[in-house]
Amino acid sequence: MSERRTIASPLADSPLTGAPTSSIEYRPVAVMPDVRVVKIGGQSVMDRGRQSLFPILDEIIEARRRGVQIVVLVGGGTRARHIYAIASELEMPTGVIATLGKYIPMQNARMLQMLLAKHGGVFILPDDFEKLPLYMQLGCIPVMSGMPPFGYWEKHEEGSRIPPHRTDAGVFLSCEFLGVRRAIFIKDEDGLYTDDPKKNPSATHIPRITAKELVAMNLPDVVVERKVVEYLPRARWCKELQVINGLRPGNVLAALEGQDVGTIVSA
């Protein structure tokens, strides 16, 4: 009769429920820290059509030609908001709303992939995420939906059926996993303002701010999802959010090359 082997491990006697019984040093690996993770806004860019989108793609293609490794994620825009509104009126659970909402940014991502196809654009699903190193070595531009794959397991926030983790959160989580320091958001505004500049012309632009300061200001309008701002101070790798106006020529290329254009929200 063979003896049972005992493998020495710090977690060998831990039930894995409740507080840990041993201290294990947490040293995560930065998987691909030199990659630029950028989101093209759905409502701010995609819904405007080719006049707004094509110049942005030209700058992404130029950055890739210069050797910048780029992962492109995309938002849902107005059509996603319609789905959220209808599903909320029908009193669907948050998980169902999140599952329905993921299809619109996926459609936008497929359109972007086709537009970038001759330049190495390749559409990937969450299950293909681990293939990013291969795509980068081949010179591709991976394109994916910004919606994190929580689906039916999306968290519910009190007072709202709308999923709190939407496409901005997906960009942040992608950066955090890959070990990328800065998440880039391409919008139709010059960054963060003290109010919605489309409604209030006297709103003041904020070029740089910390997440703590931004939360304390409790602004009526924040240019990125509030959940991302809340997570930023707890991040291990992603320490900055950069919001730029993609409708201004040169901004996208400058951001992809590391320049501090637009607004920087730091941890």
Backbone as CSV, one residue per row, in Angstrom:
resi,resn,N_x,N_y,N_z,CA_x,CA_y,CA_z,C_x,C_y,C_z
1,MET,0.851,-1.190,0.000,0.000,0.000,0.000,0.892,1.248,0.000
2,SER,0.719,2.117,-0.996,1.569,3.300,-1.108,1.171,4.352,-0.093
3,GLU,2.149,5.098,0.382,1.878,6.154,1.338,1.424,7.416,0.617
4,ARG,0.545,8.141,1.268,0.092,9.401,0.702,1.195,10.446,0.854
5,ARG,1.472,11.148,-0.242,2.516,12.174,-0.205,1.943,13.489,0.318
6,THR,2.754,14.182,1.079,2.386,15.508,1.572,3.293,16.532,0.890
7,ILE,2.684,17.487,0.219,3.445,18.517,-0.478,3.470,19.770,0.391
8,ALA,4.652,20.205,0.725,4.782,21.402,1.558,4.270,22.622,0.790
9,SER,3.398,23.380,1.423,2.829,24.561,0.780,2.296,25.509,1.842
10,PRO,2.460,26.816,1.641,1.923,27.780,2.609,0.412,27.693,2.769
11,LEU,-0.267,27.145,1.750,-1.726,27.061,1.809,-2.213,25.645,2.113
12,ALA,-1.301,24.761,2.457,-1.685,23.364,2.650,-2.749,23.194,3.728
13,ASP,-2.669,23.955,4.805,-3.613,23.812,5.916,-4.691,24.888,5.909
14,SER,-4.785,25.639,4.819,-5.777,26.718,4.764,-7.093,26.219,4.164
15,PRO,-8.229,26.581,4.761,-9.521,26.174,4.201,-9.930,27.019,2.989
16,LEU,-9.188,28.107,2.726,-9.469,29.019,1.614,-10.814,29.733,1.752
17,THR,-11.344,29.740,2.946,-12.544,30.536,3.249,-12.232,31.406,4.448
18,GLY,-12.608,32.653,4.397,-12.322,33.567,5.486,-10.915,34.128,5.370
19,ALA,-10.391,34.589,6.506,-9.076,35.227,6.529,-7.983,34.202,6.259
20,PRO,-6.940,34.597,5.517,-5.836,33.656,5.250,-5.090,33.304,6.526
21,THR,-4.612,32.069,6.583,-3.887,31.612,7.781,-2.385,31.755,7.626
22,SER,-1.943,32.136,6.441,-0.511,32.313,6.238,-0.292,33.507,5.328
23,SER,0.873,34.091,5.447,1.185,35.260,4.630,1.990,34.823,3.411
24,ILE,1.458,35.147,2.217,2.138,34.839,0.974,2.363,36.142,0.229
25,GLU,3.596,36.392,-0.131,3.915,37.628,-0.826,3.289,37.617,-2.217
26,TYR,2.577,38.693,-2.541,1.888,38.814,-3.826,2.751,39.621,-4.783
27,ARG,3.273,38.968,-5.798,4.133,39.627,-6.778,3.612,39.332,-8.184
28,PRO,2.598,40.068,-8.631,2.033,39.802,-9.968,3.031,40.126,-11.070
29,VAL,2.875,39.464,-12.180,3.757,39.643,-13.329,3.103,40.608,-14.316
30,ALA,3.874,41.582,-14.784,3.397,42.463,-15.849,3.552,41.694,-17.163
31,VAL,2.439,41.260,-17.729,2.473,40.356,-18.876,3.018,41.043,-20.129
32,MET,2.434,42.192,-20.483,2.862,42.933,-21.677,2.812,44.431,-21.365
33,PRO,3.732,44.916,-20.554,3.650,46.296,-20.053,3.864,47.371,-21.106
34,ASP,4.461,47.040,-22.246,4.763,48.055,-23.263,3.643,48.260,-24.274
35,VAL,2.568,47.501,-24.147,1.452,47.629,-25.072,0.639,48.878,-24.728
36,ARG,0.083,49.538,-25.746,-0.845,50.648,-25.540,-2.267,50.097,-25.661
37,VAL,-3.057,50.274,-24.607,-4.450,49.850,-24.627,-5.315,51.092,-24.792
38,VAL,-6.074,51.150,-25.881,-6.824,52.350,-26.229,-8.276,51.989,-26.515
39,LYS,-9.170,52.836,-26.055,-10.596,52.628,-26.322,-11.120,53.718,-27.243
40,ILE,-11.837,53.295,-28.293,-12.550,54.222,-29.169,-13.992,54.296,-28.690
41,GLY,-14.422,55.476,-28.307,-15.753,55.648,-27.750,-16.850,55.304,-28.746
42,GLY,-17.920,54.688,-28.240,-19.030,54.336,-29.100,-19.860,55.542,-29.499
43,GLN,-20.400,56.228,-28.499,-21.248,57.387,-28.779,-20.436,58.579,-29.249
44,SER,-19.236,58.753,-28.707,-18.428,59.935,-29.018,-17.720,59.836,-30.361
45,VAL,-17.456,58.615,-30.848,-16.725,58.462,-32.110,-17.483,57.584,-33.107
46,MET,-17.753,56.342,-32.745,-18.361,55.398,-33.686,-19.686,55.909,-34.242
47,ASP,-20.530,56.449,-33.376,-21.853,56.900,-33.824,-21.779,58.104,-34.755
48,ARG,-20.646,58.762,-34.815,-20.483,59.925,-35.698,-20.164,59.522,-37.136
49,GLY,-19.769,58.274,-37.350,-19.511,57.820,-38.696,-18.075,58.006,-39.160
50,ARG,-17.883,57.826,-40.463,-16.534,57.777,-41.035,-15.781,59.099,-40.913
51,GLN,-16.487,60.219,-40.942,-15.803,61.510,-40.878,-14.994,61.652,-39.589
52,SER,-15.515,61.102,-38.493,-14.802,61.165,-37.214,-13.888,59.968,-37.009
53,LEU,-14.337,58.792,-37.451,-13.605,57.563,-37.159,-12.361,57.376,-38.014
54,PHE,-12.458,57.620,-39.302,-11.353,57.286,-40.205,-10.041,58.017,-39.877
55,PRO,-10.064,59.318,-39.548,-8.800,59.969,-39.170,-8.164,59.360,-37.923
56,ILE,-8.990,58.898,-36.980,-8.465,58.246,-35.778,-7.778,56.932,-36.147
57,LEU,-8.410,56.166,-37.020,-7.801,54.909,-37.456,-6.489,55.158,-38.198
58,ASP,-6.437,56.236,-38.978,-5.192,56.570,-39.685,-4.048,56.801,-38.698
59,GLU,-4.340,57.464,-37.573,-3.295,57.724,-36.582,-2.901,56.447,-35.841
60,ILE,-3.854,55.556,-35.614,-3.535,54.267,-35.002,-2.647,53.452,-35.933
61,ILE,-2.969,53.456,-37.215,-2.167,52.729,-38.200,-0.750,53.302,-38.272
62,GLU,-0.630,54.618,-38.226,0.684,55.254,-38.270,1.504,54.904,-37.025
63,ALA,0.845,54.904,-35.856,1.557,54.538,-34.627,2.051,53.096,-34.700
64,ARG,1.227,52.214,-35.246,1.642,50.814,-35.383,2.807,50.700,-36.364
65,ARG,2.785,51.492,-37.433,3.883,51.489,-38.401,5.184,51.931,-37.752
66,ARG,5.076,52.821,-36.736,6.259,53.301,-36.025,6.721,52.337,-34.934
67,GLY,6.059,51.212,-34.819,6.500,50.201,-33.866,5.745,50.175,-32.552
68,VAL,4.708,51.001,-32.399,3.915,51.004,-31.167,2.953,49.820,-31.195
69,GLN,2.984,48.994,-30.163,2.066,47.861,-30.073,0.754,48.334,-29.453
70,ILE,-0.353,48.064,-30.128,-1.636,48.648,-29.748,-2.712,47.575,-29.667
71,VAL,-3.519,47.630,-28.623,-4.746,46.846,-28.518,-5.900,47.843,-28.519
72,VAL,-6.850,47.662,-29.431,-7.975,48.582,-29.570,-9.228,47.938,-28.989
73,LEU,-9.877,48.648,-28.070,-11.170,48.240,-27.557,-12.196,49.298,-27.959
74,VAL,-13.458,48.929,-27.988,-14.481,49.846,-28.494,-15.717,49.815,-27.608
75,GLY,-16.389,50.975,-27.544,-17.602,51.103,-26.755,-18.849,50.775,-27.553
76,GLY,-20.001,50.882,-26.872,-21.264,50.521,-27.498,-22.012,51.695,-28.095
77,GLY,-22.013,52.826,-27.387,-22.660,54.009,-27.918,-24.165,54.039,-27.691
78,THR,-24.858,54.763,-28.554,-26.288,55.018,-28.381,-27.115,53.744,-28.431
79,ARG,-26.746,52.804,-29.320,-27.527,51.569,-29.421,-27.465,50.754,-28.133
80,ALA,-26.316,50.765,-27.458,-26.216,50.068,-26.173,-27.126,50.724,-25.138
81,ARG,-27.205,52.049,-25.167,-28.082,52.758,-24.238,-29.540,52.410,-24.482
82,HIS,-29.914,52.191,-25.730,-31.283,51.780,-26.038,-31.587,50.407,-25.440
83,ILE,-30.623,49.489,-25.543,-30.809,48.157,-24.961,-30.966,48.251,-23.446
84,TYR,-30.112,49.056,-22.808,-30.201,49.214,-21.359,-31.562,49.784,-20.964
85,ALA,-32.049,50.754,-21.727,-33.326,51.397,-21.401,-34.480,50.408,-21.529
86,ILE,-34.520,49.647,-22.619,-35.614,48.704,-22.842,-35.574,47.580,-21.812
87,ALA,-34.392,47.017,-21.580,-34.268,45.917,-20.628,-34.595,46.373,-19.207
88,SER,-34.238,47.612,-18.860,-34.570,48.135,-17.531,-36.071,48.312,-17.382
89,GLU,-36.714,48.800,-18.444,-38.170,48.982,-18.394,-38.886,47.645,-18.241
90,LEU,-38.317,46.593,-18.804,-38.880,45.246,-18.677,-38.457,44.578,-17.373
91,GLU,-37.703,45.300,-16.534,-37.257,44.840,-15.213,-36.383,43.593,-15.294
92,MET,-35.511,43.564,-16.295,-34.547,42.477,-16.391,-33.485,42.622,-15.305
93,PRO,-32.944,41.513,-14.800,-31.848,41.598,-13.824,-30.606,42.223,-14.448
94,THR,-29.747,42.761,-13.601,-28.533,43.411,-14.079,-27.683,42.478,-14.928
95,GLY,-27.587,41.204,-14.539,-26.789,40.253,-15.301,-27.307,40.045,-16.712
96,VAL,-28.630,40.035,-16.867,-29.226,39.888,-18.196,-28.958,41.144,-19.025
97,ILE,-29.077,42.320,-18.389,-28.820,43.576,-19.098,-27.367,43.629,-19.570
98,ALA,-26.444,43.199,-18.718,-25.032,43.193,-19.099,-24.792,42.234,-20.263
99,THR,-25.455,41.083,-20.251,-25.297,40.110,-21.331,-25.839,40.650,-22.643
100,LEU,-26.988,41.321,-22.589,-27.551,41.927,-23.796,-26.668,43.066,-24.304
101,GLY,-26.166,43.880,-23.351,-25.385,45.054,-23.717,-24.062,44.737,-24.368
102,LYS,-23.539,43.529,-24.175,-22.213,43.209,-24.723,-22.208,43.071,-26.234
103,TYR,-23.390,42.847,-26.838,-23.413,42.577,-28.275,-23.185,43.833,-29.114
104,ILE,-23.537,45.006,-28.608,-23.352,46.222,-29.402,-21.877,46.585,-29.547
105,PRO,-21.097,46.681,-28.461,-19.656,46.930,-28.658,-18.969,45.816,-29.446
106,MET,-19.509,44.600,-29.383,-18.953,43.510,-30.184,-19.183,43.779,-31.672
107,GLN,-20.372,44.279,-32.017,-20.644,44.647,-33.409,-19.708,45.764,-33.859
108,ASN,-19.526,46.767,-32.997,-18.614,47.868,-33.345,-17.193,47.360,-33.535
109,ALA,-16.775,46.423,-32.686,-15.424,45.868,-32.803,-15.257,45.115,-34.122
110,ARG,-16.283,44.398,-34.542,-16.202,43.671,-35.815,-16.084,44.657,-36.983
111,MET,-16.801,45.776,-36.919,-16.684,46.771,-37.980,-15.288,47.380,-38.004
112,LEU,-14.738,47.688,-36.808,-13.380,48.229,-36.751,-12.367,47.243,-37.323
113,GLN,-12.554,45.961,-37.006,-11.621,44.953,-37.508,-11.622,44.930,-39.028
114,MET,-12.792,45.037,-39.629,-12.870,45.039,-41.092,-12.163,46.271,-41.669
115,LEU,-12.330,47.407,-41.021,-11.693,48.633,-41.505,-10.177,48.570,-41.366
116,LEU,-9.696,47.814,-40.363,-8.254,47.697,-40.121,-7.667,46.422,-40.701
117,ALA,-8.475,45.638,-41.391,-8.051,44.314,-41.835,-6.773,44.364,-42.673
118,LYS,-6.686,45.280,-43.625,-5.508,45.320,-44.506,-4.267,45.842,-43.790
119,HIS,-4.449,46.301,-42.549,-3.320,46.771,-41.751,-3.035,45.818,-40.581
120,GLY,-3.607,44.624,-40.635,-3.360,43.638,-39.583,-4.408,43.606,-38.499
121,GLY,-5.540,44.255,-38.714,-6.611,44.222,-37.714,-7.173,42.825,-37.565
122,VAL,-7.305,42.358,-36.326,-7.833,41.022,-36.067,-8.803,41.105,-34.890
123,PHE,-9.997,40.570,-35.064,-11.030,40.588,-34.024,-10.792,39.444,-33.057
124,ILE,-10.818,39.740,-31.763,-10.624,38.693,-30.770,-11.737,38.746,-29.733
125,LEU,-12.072,37.569,-29.226,-13.034,37.409,-28.148,-12.276,37.262,-26.825
126,PRO,-12.974,37.400,-25.693,-12.274,37.257,-24.399,-11.497,35.958,-24.264
127,ASP,-12.014,34.865,-24.863,-11.307,33.584,-24.760,-10.013,33.563,-25.557
128,ASP,-9.836,34.528,-26.463,-8.613,34.603,-27.263,-7.598,35.579,-26.676
129,PHE,-7.866,36.090,-25.491,-7.032,37.126,-24.907,-5.590,36.669,-24.736
130,GLU,-5.408,35.390,-24.430,-4.044,34.900,-24.207,-3.241,34.808,-25.505
131,LYS,-3.896,35.024,-26.644,-3.183,34.995,-27.924,-2.577,36.357,-28.281
132,LEU,-2.773,37.361,-27.438,-2.252,38.700,-27.735,-0.752,38.714,-28.026
133,PRO,0.095,38.001,-27.259,1.531,38.028,-27.576,1.823,37.563,-28.999
134,LEU,1.108,36.535,-29.461,1.310,36.041,-30.821,0.896,37.090,-31.841
135,TYR,-0.269,37.708,-31.624,-0.746,38.730,-32.558,0.226,39.909,-32.631
136,MET,0.783,40.279,-31.494,1.729,41.394,-31.477,3.007,41.052,-32.251
137,GLN,3.495,39.837,-32.077,4.698,39.429,-32.795,4.463,39.384,-34.302
138,LEU,3.225,39.138,-34.705,2.885,39.089,-36.120,2.609,40.477,-36.705
139,GLY,2.638,41.500,-35.856,2.397,42.854,-36.327,0.931,43.220,-36.453
140,CYS,0.054,42.471,-35.804,-1.387,42.712,-35.904,-1.826,43.871,-35.016
141,ILE,-3.059,44.328,-35.254,-3.724,45.283,-34.374,-4.965,44.580,-33.822
142,PRO,-4.892,43.972,-32.644,-6.046,43.276,-32.080,-7.178,44.256,-31.750
143,VAL,-8.391,43.865,-32.079,-9.576,44.685,-31.823,-10.577,43.835,-31.048
144,MET,-11.118,44.376,-29.966,-12.063,43.622,-29.162,-13.085,44.541,-28.515
145,SER,-14.168,43.953,-28.072,-15.187,44.700,-27.346,-14.616,45.170,-26.014
146,GLY,-15.006,46.368,-25.603,-14.553,46.867,-24.316,-15.318,46.284,-23.147
147,MET,-16.415,45.601,-23.399,-17.270,45.082,-22.322,-16.577,43.931,-21.606
148,PRO,-16.370,44.028,-20.294,-15.753,42.910,-19.574,-16.689,41.707,-19.581
149,PRO,-16.143,40.491,-19.608,-16.979,39.284,-19.775,-17.640,38.806,-18.498
150,PHE,-18.230,39.725,-17.723,-18.928,39.312,-16.506,-20.280,38.668,-16.838
151,GLY,-20.987,39.239,-17.817,-22.251,38.668,-18.266,-23.267,38.531,-17.147
152,TYR,-23.799,37.313,-17.009,-24.849,37.071,-16.003,-24.346,37.262,-14.581
153,TRP,-23.026,37.291,-14.388,-22.452,37.421,-13.044,-22.061,38.861,-12.732
154,GLU,-22.559,39.796,-13.524,-22.306,41.214,-13.270,-22.896,41.622,-11.922
155,LYS,-22.174,42.487,-11.214,-22.632,42.968,-9.909,-23.813,43.929,-10.066
156,HIS,-24.686,43.908,-9.096,-25.832,44.818,-9.080,-25.549,45.967,-8.119
157,GLU,-25.779,47.196,-8.585,-25.606,48.364,-7.724,-26.964,48.866,-7.257
158,GLU,-27.027,49.266,-5.994,-28.284,49.717,-5.419,-28.807,50.943,-6.163
159,GLY,-30.087,50.908,-6.511,-30.723,52.046,-7.152,-30.628,52.066,-8.654
160,SER,-30.022,51.033,-9.256,-29.876,51.025,-10.712,-29.766,49.596,-11.215
161,ARG,-30.341,49.354,-12.378,-30.202,48.052,-13.029,-29.064,48.052,-14.044
162,ILE,-28.533,49.233,-14.360,-27.486,49.339,-15.362,-26.201,48.697,-14.826
163,PRO,-25.562,47.832,-15.606,-24.310,47.195,-15.141,-23.242,48.241,-14.861
164,PRO,-22.626,48.217,-13.682,-21.600,49.221,-13.347,-20.301,49.019,-14.111
165,HIS,-20.015,47.783,-14.530,-18.793,47.509,-15.290,-19.148,47.451,-16.776
166,ARG,-18.877,48.589,-17.449,-19.168,48.640,-18.877,-17.841,48.769,-19.636
167,THR,-17.855,49.395,-20.784,-16.674,49.320,-21.655,-15.466,50.079,-21.115
168,ASP,-15.670,51.172,-20.367,-14.518,51.847,-19.750,-13.845,50.928,-18.738
169,ALA,-14.670,50.208,-17.962,-14.125,49.272,-16.972,-13.354,48.147,-17.658
170,GLY,-13.851,47.702,-18.819,-13.156,46.650,-19.548,-11.770,47.075,-19.998
171,VAL,-11.632,48.342,-20.400,-10.333,48.870,-20.803,-9.379,48.890,-19.604
172,PHE,-9.861,49.388,-18.481,-9.040,49.446,-17.270,-8.597,48.053,-16.833
173,LEU,-9.522,47.099,-16.816,-9.194,45.744,-16.383,-8.203,45.081,-17.344
174,SER,-8.314,45.388,-18.628,-7.350,44.859,-19.596,-5.953,45.397,-19.309
175,CYS,-5.876,46.696,-19.013,-4.577,47.302,-18.665,-4.001,46.667,-17.406
176,GLU,-4.835,46.474,-16.420,-4.364,45.937,-15.153,-3.839,44.514,-15.325
177,PHE,-4.522,43.719,-16.138,-4.053,42.352,-16.369,-2.736,42.337,-17.139
178,LEU,-2.627,43.167,-18.164,-1.444,43.163,-19.011,-0.249,43.845,-18.356
179,GLY,-0.500,44.629,-17.297,0.588,45.347,-16.650,0.877,46.682,-17.291
180,VAL,-0.114,47.252,-17.978,0.033,48.537,-18.667,-0.260,49.676,-17.701
181,ARG,0.604,50.688,-17.698,0.477,51.769,-16.721,-0.652,52.740,-17.040
182,ARG,-0.956,52.969,-18.306,-1.905,54.020,-18.679,-2.973,53.490,-19.628
183,ALA,-4.228,53.737,-19.310,-5.346,53.418,-20.191,-5.736,54.680,-20.954
184,ILE,-5.901,54.558,-22.269,-6.184,55.706,-23.127,-7.629,55.627,-23.618
185,PHE,-8.373,56.708,-23.399,-9.775,56.773,-23.812,-9.934,57.865,-24.866
186,ILE,-10.372,57.485,-26.059,-10.589,58.445,-27.136,-12.051,58.884,-27.103
187,LYS,-12.257,60.148,-26.797,-13.603,60.717,-26.702,-13.743,61.859,-27.699
188,ASP,-14.825,62.631,-27.537,-15.042,63.798,-28.387,-14.893,65.099,-27.601
189,GLU,-14.219,65.024,-26.453,-13.956,66.191,-25.609,-12.467,66.212,-25.270
190,ASP,-11.963,67.362,-24.872,-10.536,67.521,-24.583,-10.118,66.884,-23.264
191,GLY,-11.009,66.153,-22.637,-10.704,65.495,-21.376,-11.769,65.764,-20.342
192,LEU,-11.336,65.939,-19.114,-12.242,66.162,-17.991,-12.506,67.647,-17.794
193,TYR,-13.762,67.970,-17.499,-14.165,69.346,-17.219,-14.911,69.400,-15.888
194,THR,-15.067,70.615,-15.375,-15.817,70.797,-14.128,-17.302,70.558,-14.330
195,ASP,-17.758,70.535,-15.581,-19.140,70.254,-15.931,-19.161,69.756,-17.369
196,ASP,-20.304,69.338,-17.847,-20.416,68.885,-19.230,-20.230,70.076,-20.164
197,PRO,-19.122,70.136,-20.913,-18.862,71.305,-21.765,-19.867,71.456,-22.901
198,LYS,-20.560,70.369,-23.255,-21.576,70.463,-24.310,-22.800,71.241,-23.833
199,LYS,-23.042,71.189,-22.526,-24.207,71.861,-21.959,-23.833,73.167,-21.263
200,ASN,-22.598,73.246,-20.778,-22.142,74.422,-20.034,-20.861,74.961,-20.656
201,PRO,-20.945,75.965,-21.524,-19.748,76.497,-22.206,-18.704,77.085,-21.262
202,SER,-19.117,77.430,-20.034,-18.175,78.015,-19.081,-17.449,76.956,-18.240
203,ALA,-17.691,75.681,-18.532,-17.004,74.616,-17.790,-15.494,74.715,-18.007
204,THR,-14.733,74.434,-16.953,-13.272,74.562,-16.987,-12.608,73.217,-17.223
205,HIS,-11.631,73.199,-18.116,-10.882,71.979,-18.408,-9.931,71.656,-17.268
206,ILE,-9.818,70.368,-16.917,-8.919,69.896,-15.857,-7.836,69.046,-16.508
207,PRO,-6.616,69.566,-16.658,-5.570,68.813,-17.363,-5.009,67.637,-16.563
208,ARG,-4.976,67.749,-15.245,-4.416,66.676,-14.420,-5.079,66.683,-13.052
209,ILE,-5.399,65.500,-12.542,-6.077,65.383,-11.256,-5.855,63.970,-10.732
210,THR,-5.915,63.794,-9.416,-5.818,62.456,-8.837,-7.221,61.872,-8.694
211,ALA,-7.281,60.565,-8.588,-8.568,59.900,-8.425,-9.254,60.352,-7.134
212,LYS,-8.474,60.520,-6.071,-9.041,60.948,-4.797,-9.646,62.341,-4.910
213,GLU,-8.936,63.251,-5.586,-9.452,64.611,-5.774,-10.710,64.606,-6.629
214,LEU,-10.723,63.759,-7.643,-11.884,63.692,-8.526,-13.115,63.173,-7.795
215,VAL,-12.936,62.166,-6.964,-14.063,61.636,-6.186,-14.572,62.698,-5.219
216,ALA,-13.655,63.429,-4.595,-14.046,64.467,-3.628,-14.817,65.598,-4.292
217,MET,-14.521,65.896,-5.556,-15.221,66.970,-6.258,-16.678,66.620,-6.536
218,ASN,-16.972,65.321,-6.635,-18.352,64.862,-6.867,-18.997,65.616,-8.032
219,LEU,-18.320,65.612,-9.161,-18.798,66.326,-10.337,-20.082,65.702,-10.877
220,PRO,-20.964,66.522,-11.431,-22.207,65.971,-12.001,-21.958,65.123,-13.234
221,ASP,-20.862,65.372,-13.936,-20.542,64.611,-15.138,-19.060,64.250,-15.114
222,VAL,-18.770,62.955,-15.237,-17.390,62.471,-15.298,-17.213,61.795,-16.646
223,VAL,-16.122,62.083,-17.323,-15.949,61.668,-18.708,-15.717,60.165,-18.854
224,VAL,-15.368,59.472,-17.767,-15.238,58.016,-17.780,-16.147,57.441,-16.701
225,GLU,-16.374,56.139,-16.753,-17.230,55.492,-15.760,-16.664,55.694,-14.353
226,ARG,-17.523,56.042,-13.431,-17.087,56.312,-12.060,-16.448,55.082,-11.412
227,LYS,-16.884,53.914,-11.804,-16.319,52.688,-11.235,-14.818,52.603,-11.507
228,VAL,-14.386,53.066,-12.676,-12.963,53.033,-13.017,-12.172,53.971,-12.106
229,VAL,-12.721,55.152,-11.841,-12.059,56.112,-10.957,-11.938,55.536,-9.544
230,GLU,-12.944,54.802,-9.098,-12.908,54.181,-7.778,-11.837,53.092,-7.699
231,TYR,-11.660,52.350,-8.775,-10.707,51.240,-8.779,-9.258,51.702,-8.912
232,LEU,-9.047,52.850,-9.534,-7.696,53.281,-9.883,-6.716,53.280,-8.704
233,PRO,-7.076,53.807,-7.520,-6.102,53.810,-6.410,-5.716,52.410,-5.930
234,ARG,-6.548,51.412,-6.205,-6.265,50.046,-5.747,-5.532,49.215,-6.792
235,ALA,-5.282,49.792,-7.946,-4.650,49.042,-9.027,-3.190,48.754,-8.717
236,ARG,-2.714,47.642,-9.239,-1.296,47.280,-9.082,-0.464,47.872,-10.211
237,TRP,-0.999,47.873,-11.420,-0.231,48.316,-12.576,-0.796,49.577,-13.210
238,CYS,-2.080,49.580,-13.514,-2.678,50.711,-14.229,-2.852,51.886,-13.275
239,LYS,-1.982,52.873,-13.385,-1.954,53.989,-12.449,-2.484,55.299,-13.048
240,GLU,-2.809,55.295,-14.344,-3.252,56.538,-14.983,-4.340,56.258,-16.018
241,LEU,-5.278,57.201,-16.101,-6.275,57.216,-17.162,-6.021,58.468,-17.992
242,GLN,-5.931,58.310,-19.288,-5.730,59.446,-20.180,-6.949,59.584,-21.083
243,VAL,-7.578,60.753,-21.026,-8.761,61.027,-21.840,-8.400,62.093,-22.852
244,ILE,-8.574,61.768,-24.147,-8.177,62.701,-25.198,-9.334,62.941,-26.161
245,ASN,-9.235,64.032,-26.886,-10.202,64.373,-27.923,-9.697,63.815,-29.247
246,GLY,-10.309,62.727,-29.694,-9.874,62.107,-30.931,-10.257,62.881,-32.175
247,LEU,-11.112,63.887,-32.022,-11.529,64.700,-33.164,-10.500,65.780,-33.486
248,ARG,-9.529,65.974,-32.597,-8.447,66.929,-32.863,-7.282,66.180,-33.512
249,PRO,-6.911,66.548,-34.735,-5.844,65.834,-35.441,-4.537,65.804,-34.641
250,GLY,-3.928,64.637,-34.583,-2.639,64.477,-33.921,-2.731,64.013,-32.485
251,ASN,-3.894,64.148,-31.852,-4.013,63.776,-30.441,-3.818,62.278,-30.218
252,VAL,-4.424,61.470,-31.075,-4.336,60.020,-30.890,-2.896,59.542,-31.042
253,LEU,-2.221,59.989,-32.082,-0.828,59.600,-32.302,0.053,60.066,-31.152
254,ALA,-0.184,61.294,-30.662,0.605,61.815,-29.541,0.407,60.966,-28.290
255,ALA,-0.839,60.601,-28.005,-1.128,59.788,-26.822,-0.502,58.401,-26.943
256,LEU,-0.576,57.803,-28.119,-0.004,56.478,-28.319,1.518,56.494,-28.198
257,GLU,2.124,57.649,-28.442,3.576,57.774,-28.291,3.965,58.255,-26.899
258,GLY,2.981,58.355,-25.986,3.286,58.640,-24.593,3.194,60.079,-24.161
259,GLN,2.691,60.964,-25.002,2.603,62.376,-24.639,1.377,62.639,-23.754
260,ASP,1.485,63.628,-22.875,0.432,63.941,-21.918,-0.584,64.931,-22.507
261,VAL,-1.291,64.533,-23.542,-2.358,65.365,-24.095,-3.671,65.031,-23.390
262,GLY,-4.623,65.968,-23.455,-5.923,65.734,-22.840,-5.875,65.868,-21.335
263,THR,-6.519,64.946,-20.642,-6.561,64.922,-19.178,-5.931,63.639,-18.663
264,ILE,-5.125,63.764,-17.600,-4.523,62.603,-16.942,-5.132,62.487,-15.540
265,VAL,-5.785,61.361,-15.272,-6.273,61.056,-13.930,-5.332,60.008,-13.350
266,SER,-4.657,60.353,-12.264,-3.647,59.460,-11.692,-4.120,58.842,-10.386
267,ALA,-3.508,57.730,-10.054,-3.857,57.040,-8.819,-3.318,57.751,-7.598
